[in-house]
């Protein structure tokens, strides 16, 4: 039996140009396996997206490894847990780290602006603002912001079609969008820009 909150679940992503994906996959797999981590990490030419669990005392070394490997600062979302939440470790090479039907975008170069919670509150209370919930239908049903427009999508790759169908309603409006972890909003706002 594990001690209470002995493990953490760490989620992270970064849009960054990557190459030599097979070599990178091997390096990541070796490091995370040696650190008894479980979860899934996706890598592609557009970046990295992962969610892994490991012992809490390894948090700093894992964060340093990722930041040193990619020469980038990451924003880590960390949640305490009593045990591993994943069954095994998987590192996968994909065409995209968040699937949007291979539309060529570069969120690292051009994406929407992240706002603070206070800026968000002010923004969604302005006139002529479209509040878009970019999450899938299941997540939106759990809860959303007042006056938010749900995309009613089963999958994020349906988002471009939703935008095309709703372009008239969005024209000449400020767009305020939200998602679960940030990655969809970065890619969705890059698409809309």
C-alpha positions as CSV (number, residue, x, y, z in Angstrom):
1,X,0.0,0.0,0.0
2,X,1.3,3.4,-0.9
3,X,1.4,6.4,1.3
4,X,-1.2,9.1,0.8
5,X,-0.3,11.4,-2.1
6,X,3.1,9.7,-2.7
7,X,2.6,10.1,-6.5
8,X,1.8,12.9,-8.8
9,X,0.2,13.2,-12.2
10,X,2.1,15.6,-14.3
11,X,0.7,17.1,-17.6
12,X,2.7,19.2,-19.9
13,X,2.9,20.3,-23.6
14,X,4.9,22.6,-25.7
15,X,4.6,23.6,-29.3
16,X,8.2,23.5,-30.6
17,X,9.8,22.4,-33.9
18,X,11.2,18.9,-33.4
19,X,13.2,16.5,-35.6
20,X,15.0,13.2,-35.2
21,X,11.8,11.9,-33.6
22,X,12.9,8.3,-33.3
23,X,16.1,9.3,-31.4
24,X,14.0,11.6,-29.2
25,X,11.4,8.8,-28.6
26,X,14.2,6.4,-27.4
27,X,15.7,9.1,-25.1
28,X,12.3,9.9,-23.5
29,X,11.4,6.2,-23.1
30,X,14.7,5.4,-21.4
31,X,14.5,8.3,-19.0
32,X,10.9,7.8,-18.0
33,X,11.2,4.1,-17.7
34,X,14.3,4.4,-15.4
35,X,12.2,6.8,-13.3
36,X,9.3,4.3,-13.1
37,X,6.9,6.7,-14.8
38,X,3.7,5.6,-16.5
39,X,1.5,7.5,-18.9
40,X,1.6,8.7,-22.5
41,X,3.8,11.2,-24.2
42,X,3.1,12.2,-27.8
43,X,5.8,13.8,-29.9
44,X,5.6,15.2,-33.4
45,X,7.3,17.8,-35.6
46,X,5.1,20.4,-33.9
47,X,6.0,19.6,-30.3
48,X,5.4,17.4,-27.3
49,X,2.2,16.6,-25.2
50,X,2.3,14.3,-22.2
51,X,0.6,13.2,-19.1
52,X,2.6,10.9,-16.8
53,X,2.5,9.7,-13.2
54,X,5.6,9.1,-11.0
55,X,6.7,9.3,-7.4
56,X,6.4,12.9,-6.0
57,X,10.1,13.1,-5.1
58,X,11.1,12.8,-8.8
59,X,9.1,15.9,-9.8
60,X,12.0,18.3,-9.9
61,X,14.4,15.9,-11.8
62,X,11.7,15.1,-14.4
63,X,10.9,18.8,-14.9
64,X,14.6,19.6,-15.3
65,X,15.1,16.7,-17.7
66,X,12.3,17.9,-20.0
67,X,13.4,21.6,-19.9
68,X,17.1,20.6,-20.6
69,X,16.1,18.1,-23.4
70,X,14.0,20.7,-25.2
71,X,15.8,23.9,-24.2
72,X,12.4,25.3,-23.3
73,X,10.5,26.3,-20.2
74,X,7.3,24.2,-19.7
75,X,4.2,24.9,-17.7
76,X,3.6,21.8,-15.6
77,X,0.2,20.9,-14.2
78,X,0.7,18.7,-11.2
79,X,-1.8,16.8,-9.1
80,X,-1.2,14.7,-6.1
81,X,-2.3,11.1,-6.2
82,X,-2.1,7.9,-4.1
83,X,-0.7,5.7,-6.8
84,X,0.1,5.5,-10.5
85,X,-3.0,6.4,-12.5
86,X,-1.7,4.9,-15.8
87,X,-1.1,1.2,-16.6
88,X,2.1,1.5,-18.6
89,X,4.5,4.0,-20.3
90,X,3.9,4.8,-24.0
91,X,5.9,7.2,-26.1
92,X,4.3,7.7,-29.5
93,X,5.3,9.6,-32.7
94,X,2.3,11.3,-34.2
95,X,1.6,13.7,-37.1
96,X,0.2,16.2,-34.5
97,X,0.3,16.4,-30.7
98,X,-3.3,17.6,-30.7
99,X,-5.2,16.4,-33.8
100,X,-6.7,19.1,-36.0
101,X,-6.6,17.1,-39.3
102,X,-3.0,18.0,-40.4
103,X,-3.8,21.6,-41.0
104,X,-0.4,23.2,-41.0
105,X,-0.2,25.6,-38.1
106,X,2.6,27.0,-36.0
107,X,1.2,27.9,-32.6
108,X,4.7,28.6,-31.4
109,X,5.0,31.5,-33.8
110,X,1.4,32.7,-34.1
111,X,-1.4,32.0,-31.6
112,X,-3.9,33.8,-29.4
113,X,-2.9,35.7,-26.3
114,X,-3.3,34.0,-22.9
115,X,-5.0,36.1,-20.3
116,X,-4.9,36.2,-16.6
117,X,-8.1,35.2,-14.7
118,X,-8.8,38.9,-14.0
119,X,-8.4,39.8,-17.7
120,X,-10.7,36.8,-18.6
121,X,-13.4,38.1,-16.2
122,X,-13.2,41.5,-17.8
123,X,-13.1,40.2,-21.4
124,X,-16.2,37.9,-21.1
125,X,-18.2,40.9,-19.7
126,X,-17.4,43.1,-22.6
127,X,-19.9,43.7,-25.4
128,X,-19.4,42.0,-28.8
129,X,-17.3,39.1,-27.4
130,X,-17.9,35.5,-28.5
131,X,-17.1,33.0,-25.7
132,X,-16.1,29.7,-27.3
133,X,-15.9,26.4,-25.4
134,X,-13.4,24.4,-27.4
135,X,-13.7,21.3,-25.3
136,X,-15.6,18.2,-26.6
137,X,-19.2,17.7,-26.0
138,X,-18.6,15.4,-23.0
139,X,-16.5,18.0,-21.2
140,X,-18.9,20.9,-22.0
141,X,-21.8,19.0,-20.5
142,X,-20.0,18.9,-17.1
143,X,-20.0,22.6,-17.0
144,X,-19.1,25.8,-18.9
145,X,-19.1,29.6,-18.7
146,X,-22.4,31.5,-18.8
147,X,-23.1,32.6,-22.4
148,X,-20.4,30.4,-23.8
149,X,-21.0,28.8,-27.2
150,X,-20.4,25.1,-27.1
151,X,-18.9,23.6,-30.2
152,X,-20.8,20.3,-29.6
153,X,-17.9,18.3,-31.1
154,X,-17.0,14.8,-30.3
155,X,-13.4,15.4,-31.2
156,X,-11.1,18.4,-31.5
157,X,-10.5,17.6,-35.2
158,X,-14.1,18.7,-35.9
159,X,-13.3,22.3,-34.7
160,X,-12.3,23.7,-38.1
161,X,-15.7,22.6,-39.6
162,X,-17.4,24.2,-36.6
163,X,-15.6,27.5,-37.2
164,X,-16.5,27.5,-40.9
165,X,-20.2,26.8,-40.1
166,X,-20.3,29.6,-37.5
167,X,-18.0,32.2,-39.2
168,X,-20.9,34.6,-39.8
169,X,-21.7,34.7,-36.1
170,X,-18.1,35.2,-35.2
171,X,-17.2,37.9,-37.7
172,X,-16.1,41.3,-36.2
173,X,-16.2,39.9,-32.7
174,X,-13.5,39.5,-30.1
175,X,-13.0,35.8,-29.4
176,X,-12.6,34.5,-25.9
177,X,-11.9,30.8,-25.9
178,X,-11.2,28.2,-23.2
179,X,-10.3,24.6,-22.9
180,X,-9.1,22.1,-20.3
181,X,-5.3,22.3,-20.4
182,X,-4.4,25.1,-22.8
183,X,-3.2,23.0,-25.8
184,X,-6.5,23.1,-27.7
185,X,-6.9,26.9,-27.2
186,X,-3.4,27.5,-28.6
187,X,-4.0,25.4,-31.7
188,X,-7.6,26.6,-32.1
189,X,-6.6,30.3,-31.8
190,X,-3.8,29.7,-34.3
191,X,-6.3,28.2,-36.7
192,X,-8.8,31.1,-36.2
193,X,-6.0,33.7,-36.7
